[in-house]
Amino acid sequence: MSDENKGILAAVIQRGEVLSKECPSREILKHITSQWGVLVLIVLLNGTHRFSQLRRKIGGVSEKMLTQTLQQLEMDGFVLRVSYPVVPPHTEYSLTPLGEGIGRQVESLTDWIEENIGQILQGQKHSTK
């Protein structure tokens, strides 16, 4: 492989190629844009929360789904989990700087949806007729 091709490959790996089925960015995109991933990121933009606080704020999320979502976002480097050695156990979740960055992006998307919900609902009505 030539040095030029190595440079191109390195750039693609660094940037990601989300349309390629082998690209790891697809899995991360799935974590971020899942219903629960979006909502966790939005809540954590407002600061550190304990598990029970997150569960109360995110209506409809099960304990299992919240646990899985937090674990995925932590593995991706978006969420920081801090456990305190006290009885009963005390664990807090917050966004890392990387998590804050993606959280702001997701917040913009959800803001757009909420600002346009009337038109979206009208479009849904028309498409079902």
C-alpha positions as CSV (number, residue, x, y, z in Angstrom):
1,M,0.0,0.0,0.0
2,S,1.4,3.4,-1.0
3,D,1.9,6.2,1.5
4,E,-0.8,8.1,-0.2
5,N,-3.3,5.3,0.2
6,K,-2.3,4.8,3.8
7,G,-3.0,8.5,4.4
8,I,-6.4,8.3,2.7
9,L,-7.3,5.2,4.8
10,A,-6.2,6.9,8.0
11,A,-8.3,9.9,7.1
12,V,-11.4,7.8,6.5
13,I,-10.9,5.9,9.8
14,Q,-10.4,9.2,11.6
15,R,-13.5,10.8,10.0
16,G,-15.7,7.7,9.8
17,E,-17.8,6.4,6.9
18,V,-21.3,6.1,8.3
19,L,-22.8,4.9,5.1
20,S,-20.5,1.9,5.1
21,K,-21.9,-1.1,6.9
22,E,-18.6,-1.9,8.5
23,C,-18.1,1.6,10.0
24,P,-18.1,1.6,13.8
25,S,-19.7,5.1,13.7
26,R,-23.0,3.4,12.9
27,E,-23.1,1.6,16.3
28,I,-22.3,4.9,18.0
29,L,-25.0,6.7,16.0
30,K,-27.5,4.0,17.1
31,H,-26.6,4.6,20.8
32,I,-26.9,8.4,20.5
33,T,-30.1,8.5,18.4
34,S,-32.0,5.7,20.3
35,Q,-35.1,7.1,22.0
36,W,-33.5,6.6,25.4
37,G,-30.0,7.8,24.4
38,V,-31.4,11.1,23.2
39,L,-33.4,11.6,26.4
40,V,-30.5,10.7,28.7
41,L,-28.2,13.1,26.9
42,I,-30.8,15.9,27.1
43,V,-31.4,15.4,30.9
44,L,-27.6,15.2,31.6
45,L,-27.0,18.5,29.8
46,N,-28.6,20.0,32.9
47,G,-26.0,18.5,35.2
48,T,-25.2,15.5,37.3
49,H,-28.0,13.1,38.2
50,R,-28.4,9.9,40.1
51,F,-30.0,6.9,38.5
52,S,-33.4,7.4,40.3
53,Q,-33.5,11.0,39.2
54,L,-32.9,10.1,35.6
55,R,-35.6,7.4,35.8
56,R,-38.1,9.9,37.2
57,K,-37.3,12.6,34.6
58,I,-37.5,10.2,31.6
59,G,-41.1,9.1,31.6
60,G,-41.6,5.5,30.4
61,V,-38.0,4.2,30.6
62,S,-37.6,0.9,32.4
63,E,-34.8,0.3,34.8
64,K,-33.3,-2.2,32.4
65,M,-33.3,0.1,29.4
66,L,-31.9,3.0,31.4
67,T,-29.1,0.8,32.7
68,Q,-28.3,-0.4,29.2
69,T,-28.4,3.1,27.7
70,L,-26.1,4.5,30.4
71,Q,-23.7,1.6,29.9
72,Q,-23.6,2.2,26.2
73,L,-23.1,5.9,26.5
74,E,-20.4,5.4,29.1
75,M,-18.5,2.9,26.9
76,D,-18.7,5.5,24.0
77,G,-17.1,8.1,26.3
78,F,-20.2,10.3,26.5
79,V,-21.2,9.6,30.1
80,L,-19.1,9.6,33.3
81,R,-20.3,7.3,36.0
82,V,-19.0,7.9,39.6
83,S,-19.7,5.5,42.4
84,Y,-19.3,6.5,46.0
85,P,-18.3,3.8,48.5
86,V,-21.1,4.6,51.0
87,V,-24.1,2.6,52.3
88,P,-26.5,2.6,50.5
89,P,-24.5,2.8,47.3
90,H,-24.5,6.3,45.6
91,T,-23.8,6.6,41.9
92,E,-23.9,9.7,39.8
93,Y,-23.9,10.2,36.1
94,S,-22.8,13.3,34.2
95,L,-21.6,14.1,30.7
96,T,-18.0,14.1,29.6
97,P,-16.8,17.0,27.4
98,L,-17.4,14.7,24.4
99,G,-20.9,14.0,25.8
100,E,-21.7,17.7,26.2
101,G,-20.8,18.2,22.5
102,I,-23.1,15.4,21.2
103,G,-25.7,16.4,23.8
104,R,-25.9,19.9,22.3
105,Q,-26.3,18.4,18.8
106,V,-29.1,16.1,19.9
107,E,-30.7,19.0,21.8
108,S,-30.8,21.0,18.6
109,L,-32.5,18.2,16.8
110,T,-35.1,17.7,19.5
111,D,-35.7,21.5,19.6
112,W,-36.3,21.5,15.8
113,I,-38.8,18.6,16.2
114,E,-40.7,20.4,19.0
115,E,-40.8,23.7,17.1
116,N,-42.2,21.9,14.0
117,I,-44.5,19.4,15.8
118,G,-47.6,21.0,14.4
119,Q,-46.5,20.6,10.8
120,I,-45.2,17.1,11.4
121,L,-48.5,16.0,12.9
122,Q,-50.4,17.6,10.0
123,G,-48.2,15.7,7.6
124,Q,-48.9,12.5,9.4
125,K,-52.6,13.1,9.2
126,H,-52.4,13.6,5.5
127,S,-50.3,10.6,4.8
128,T,-52.7,8.2,6.6
129,K,-55.7,9.3,4.5
